[in-house]
Amino acid sequence: MKNSKKHILFILFFNVLFTVSSCAQSNQQSRNNQYVDLTYAAEKTINTVVHINAEMLQKHSMWDQFFQDPFFNFFNFGPQPQRMYQAYGSGVIVKENGYIVTNNHVVEGAQNITITLNDKRKFSATIVGTDPQCDLALLKIEASHLTAISYGNSDNIRIGEWVLAVGNPFNLNSTVTTGIISAKTRNLNILGGNTSVESFIQTDAAVNSGNSGGALVNTQGELIGINAAIASNTGSYAGYSFAIPVNMVKKIVEDLEKYGRVQRVNFGASFVEIDNNKAQELQLKNIKGIQVVTIDKNGSLSQTNISQGDILLSIEGHEINSLSEFKEFLEQHRPGDKVNCVFLKNKKEIKVPITLKNIRGTTAIITADDLIVTKSLGADFEPIDEQTKARYRINNGLKIKKLYNDGLLKQAGVSDGYTIISIDKKPVNSVNDIEKILGEKKGNVLIEGFYMNGIIYYYNIVL
């Protein structure tokens, strides 16, 4: 009887093992046979992505006046007409009443912008605001009841996750490509300047010229990024593409719509990343965090006990292990926001609550009408007229009407009558252009312009 019971128990045990093994094999086989259906995401997204045609004026130098067509000069037809060229890109409808987000480089300097919806309707668009630091722009068309995209959460994306890139590569409307997320928080240093914010989502979805400003979406058809760049030696897709995380995009769109300019915070410190050598030097157990190098007396950290050499480990529970992660997180906040940080100080972790400040050292919102940078230049400006543009063969410029002795321009040697053509090689047409170009920039700034004799002069100022 005992042997019989043992035999029965052995059979039961064997059956359990066989069942578990069969389930495991079945699950493994199911995973091997499983495929990701992206048709829902494509159908949900395709009508939210638009085609952008931006008409640009061909840039001329004032020296072109000496090389005009003799035919025009002989018959005294005046200056030759400026040529227009077409730039193409993509955009994403983020609100049903006609707000569209795209890359700044798609529409920068555009004279006319035409939006074509996926149903082939066309609209003229105006620029609500731009943000060169993150390469984003917000456009508006007069339309209603449009199909707007749904926002996802770029903080929750995972490496290996399937994504779709939707846009208009090579001017081919409504094109969908697929890939996976291959990396996060990439800093490519393609926007230039020490104030640019780069924390790209890297994917292997095929993106080409014309995809700029288009949507990167997850399998639910939710926007997780705005396609912005590719890694290529040829100008065409060569394996990797890069998108601006949607959590940054969402906040910047809201700022441009509500305030006319992006609300940025001054954390009040510069940092260096922790690598293996730095960790050994500081005798750290883990290679984590970013180390404080300098502290700004007007910044958010100025009222805390944090000092040079301390290490920032996390903000609001998010680990910070790179400068790109740090910038991306700050880009999602406004002056006045309160965040909880964890620092490593004297080899002990401490919690530090911080109230984020703006570049003025206050918690106030700064609107587009607050001319912060322009006032520091110490000048009053006036736009140049069409006659001046024609005479000097230029497309843009801003003339100094009055100089003040305590301004940066006067100190740099600029005199009355100077016309600014560009700042840091970006065209200037208005005071708002100066504000957009300089923003919260710090360091050297190159100014290009001319006096009435037509000779180009360059000046360098330090902000």
MOFENKA-V379733 format. One record per run of one state. SS is the DSSP state (a for helix, b for strand, c for the rest). FROM is the first residue (numbers start at 1). TO is the last residue. If there is no record, write none. Layout:
SS	FROM	TO
SS	FROM	TO
//
This chain:
c	1	1
a	2	33
c	34	38
a	39	48
b	49	57
c	58	61
a	62	67
c	68	69
a	70	74
c	75	83
b	84	93
c	94	98
b	99	102
c	103	103
a	104	107
c	108	109
b	110	116
c	117	121
b	122	131
c	132	135
b	136	141
c	142	149
b	150	151
c	152	153
a	154	156
c	157	161
b	162	167
c	168	168
a	169	171
c	172	174
b	175	186
c	187	199
b	200	203
c	204	214
b	215	217
c	218	221
b	222	231
c	232	239
b	240	245
a	246	259
c	260	265
b	266	266
c	267	268
b	269	273
c	274	275
a	276	281
c	282	289
b	290	295
c	296	299
a	300	303
c	304	310
b	311	315
c	316	317
b	318	319
c	320	322
a	323	330
c	331	337
b	338	345
c	346	347
b	348	355
c	356	356
b	357	357
c	358	371
a	372	377
c	378	378
b	379	383
c	384	385
a	386	392
c	393	397
b	398	403
c	404	407
a	408	412
c	413	418
b	419	423
c	424	425
b	426	427
c	428	430
a	431	438
c	439	443
b	444	450
c	451	455
b	456	462
c	463	463
//
